[in-house]
């Protein structure tokens, strides 16, 4: 009997245990949904999505699960997926404002602003107190540049929900941006009173404090944020930037090592660690860190710019590592060439050669482009340089025999060139015409890349140097503003100075610049260049270079003469062709115009006119018609372009396309202006603007506001 009772007890226990296991395995859709909410509240979007999907598998008509998985997809940037998930949610919950608001926010993320505005206005017409719709309209105002309009929408939302966290934090950021420091601080105080245990509130408090240059307060809030949530990566990154601004570079390196240890793919940490090492006067260590960072994030163009600036300053030309650094540009150039984007390909080959002048593949490819554009003297110079390169590797493109044959052929072809006739080595001529200061005001720590403005100024300066027919010498410096820049430029004898700044969003970049006369301080030109997509950073700087060169008049000097025949140091590489006419001006008598672009000189300093009869690639000869009874023209006197005829190709291009082509298609580096700074070769559009693309620019602070939830 005892044995029977024992067996029954064991059987019942087994049934009970199996029942518990079976019950645990049979979670309901609601169980999965609640697990999803918990993960979502912890910002674990991937895990939350998994739980919501499991809930939907249990219950395909679970509208709330469809909505919340769409929220997770939104945070992960999968906007097409968001729309399809919202369509499913809407099948089971018609006219739900939450669904429509998320759809509107998704349209904003996809830059479909008209559709988004229609949705939010429709919601508010039906439900005037819907704060989420007001948040949507506020973001649209931010994209349109109406910051005050956004402030008004957030204020309306706060009137309806006085403790709304998103409204308080958004108003704090927007008010700070508008310079309303006291209002901004009041909103932060309210948010901290209501939500003191939430890390994002302390993070935004740190951001706002940093915007107001209150670094101690910003540091304190960052430390509280990471104490509340030890996984809050953004707060660690901001803390590192704050410590950088406080010049605590060793602390920055430790923080970056901590971030990298947790997430090796964090590009910002690699960049910031390199910047800290560079500031500690350890450029070689910085170069090593940035090199590793670019292996992880090769599309980080600002880190690449910082690396290449440091390499060109600190690494010997013979260093074998330069080949690896140049390889990125060679590969990018090949890709552009496959897409028939010749100007982009040229730029990348030039960047490769700037890093590694002995790179045969890049030099041969660049030389081939010169040959294709009829620049035979420049092509021969490149071939001779290639032949002089001493290494064990044969060229991928030309055998030694082929190289020798080409050199011999072109030397024979160029026997009757102007250079041979006048016994001149044009490639050793000093062609610097203009001295320009490129200045920057240090940016805030809220930039994606700290010291972005400094790197932008140095990169802008770098792209003017090391190119054939380069006519601009530059220097960079940090300034406090216009007055400081003007003083630096004028006292150092610059012709012009440029104030430059960069605003970097998550997926776009805007380069703002203003060019001034260093003599008078008057504005010459200004522009705001927008770039998006891959290679956006290099793209806007190429357009910047072209814009500046197009505002510089073509000027040169007389380098030799034979009777009334003069030889100038100007050629086709500077858009000088037969029939171009120049004023001959007494040496050292030219100065920049008092206002606008162009140059001025006294009528009494005009010694005659020079008309080009034969144009070479780097030099040209022509006839002098001197003014007055006496011939007062000497070598060293200057030439200023006053007119230039159109070529047949330019006339044909204008008829076909309504615009003229660049006569200097081989390098796109020569100034284009006449004495008044007016373009003598009408350029193709330097690039699409944001408006052309149908998108809105996204300043970094808009990304910040949009991240608040």
Secondary structure by P-SEA (a helix, b strand, c coil): caaaaaaaaaaaaaaaaaaaaaaaacccaaaaaaaaaaaaaacaaaaaaaaaaaaaaacccaaaaaaaaaaaaaaacaaaaaaaaaaaaaaaccccaaaaaaaaaaaaaacaaaaaaaaaaaaaaaccccaaaaaaaaaaaaaacaaaaaaaaaaaaaaaccccaaaaaaaaaaaaaacaaaaaaaaaaaaaacccccaaaaaaaaaaaaaacaaaaaaaaaaaaaaacccaaaaaaaaaaaaaaacaaaaaaaaaaaaaaaccccaaaaaaaaaaaaaacaaaaaaaaaaaaaaacccaaaaaaaaaaaaaaccccccccccccaaaaaaaaaaaaaacaaaaaaaaaaaaaaacccaaaaaaaaaaaaaaacaaaaaaaaaaaaaacccccccccccaaaaaaaaaaaaaaacccccccccccccccccccbbbbbbbccccccccccaaaaaaaaaaaaaacccccccccbbbbbbccaaaaaaaaaaacccbbbbbbbbbcccbbbbbbcccccccccccbbbbbbbcccaaaaaaaaaaaaaaaaaccbbbbbccccccbbbbcccccccccccbbbbbcccccccccccccbbbbbcccccbbbbbcccccccbbbbbbcccccccccccbbbbbcbbbbcaaaaaaaaaccccccccccccccccccccccccccccccccccccccbbbbcaaaaaaaacc
